[in-house]
Amino acid sequence: MYRLFDYLPSGNGYKCRLVLKHLQLAYEFIDVDIKSGGSRTPEFLAKNPNGRIPVLEVPGKGYLPESHAIIAFLADGTDLIPEEAFDRGRMWQWMCFEQYNLEPTIGTARFWVSTLGKTRNELGENLIEKKKGGYAALDVLEEGLRGRRYLVAERYTLADIALFAYTHVAHEGGFDLAPYPNIRGWCDRVASQPKWQPITAK
């Protein structure tokens, strides 16, 4: 059985849980309290020297960190990865966009506000910059979904899972999704997947 070392509110960890549930793969959830330094202990650093969750323990193989590496490994050869090369490229395009543009802005703002409980006054210009970048990322995603039900090949893929994880909880970082009808409709479609479960589910 796989073991997933994770922190429940984490969008990056949620991506892994969504893939595990979609593919009906058995796994054990191991809670790592990153707020109290759980990912910085010698025991955890032996699994991932970068000191970040999630980390997947693969029986007989070892430990695999980084959410996109984990979900690509889990989904290899499944319906979550397009067979056609250009569609696969498009999938990775969106997954790279998520890691470079969306997660560092929306994910970080959400962590500051929702997890750490920081106020707007405490965060000041840092929050303003994150929100500016976050809304720019939402603009790109909204346009990418124009006339499409899903991001790639008109079907549910890893791209949708990767982008959904932080987008659907963007409001927890102070982002308003009301002006983004394409994103809101897409979020509803992702949440209607048969094996979908909320971010609060282990």
CORURHU-V642700 format. One record per residue. N is the residue number from 1. PHI is phi in whole degrees, 0 to 359 (none if undefined). Layout:
[[N/PHI] [N/PHI]]
This chain:
[[1/none] [2/293] [3/236] [4/250] [5/273] [6/207] [7/234] [8/308] [9/288] [10/291] [11/293] [12/295] [13/293] [14/299] [15/304] [16/295] [17/294] [18/297] [19/292] [20/302] [21/289] [22/301] [23/270] [24/56] [25/264] [26/289] [27/204] [28/251] [29/273] [30/248] [31/287] [32/239] [33/279] [34/290] [35/292] [36/257] [37/86] [38/298] [39/267] [40/245] [41/284] [42/303] [43/295] [44/287] [45/297] [46/291] [47/273] [48/216] [49/300] [50/282] [51/66] [52/229] [53/261] [54/275] [55/225] [56/255] [57/270] [58/257] [59/307] [60/78] [61/243] [62/138] [63/251] [64/239] [65/267] [66/75] [67/303] [68/288] [69/294] [70/295] [71/290] [72/293] [73/296] [74/297] [75/269] [76/305] [77/80] [78/249] [79/289] [80/279] [81/240] [82/300] [83/282] [84/287] [85/300] [86/294] [87/296] [88/297] [89/299] [90/298] [91/301] [92/291] [93/304] [94/291] [95/291] [96/293] [97/303] [98/300] [99/286] [100/267] [101/241] [102/269] [103/297] [104/292] [105/257] [106/292] [107/297] [108/291] [109/300] [110/297] [111/298] [112/299] [113/279] [114/276] [115/274] [116/272] [117/70] [118/286] [119/265] [120/301] [121/295] [122/295] [123/276] [124/52] [125/298] [126/300] [127/291] [128/301] [129/293] [130/296] [131/291] [132/299] [133/292] [134/295] [135/293] [136/296] [137/294] [138/296] [139/299] [140/295] [141/296] [142/302] [143/292] [144/296] [145/265] [146/298] [147/74] [148/235] [149/276] [150/225] [151/287] [152/225] [153/57] [154/56] [155/208] [156/290] [157/224] [158/302] [159/299] [160/294] [161/298] [162/298] [163/281] [164/295] [165/308] [166/265] [167/296] [168/289] [169/248] [170/301] [171/299] [172/289] [173/256] [174/93] [175/266] [176/258] [177/270] [178/305] [179/282] [180/238] [181/296] [182/296] [183/295] [184/295] [185/295] [186/295] [187/301] [188/297] [189/292] [190/297] [191/290] [192/266] [193/298] [194/305] [195/259] [196/296] [197/219] [198/290] [199/297] [200/278] [201/268] [202/285]]
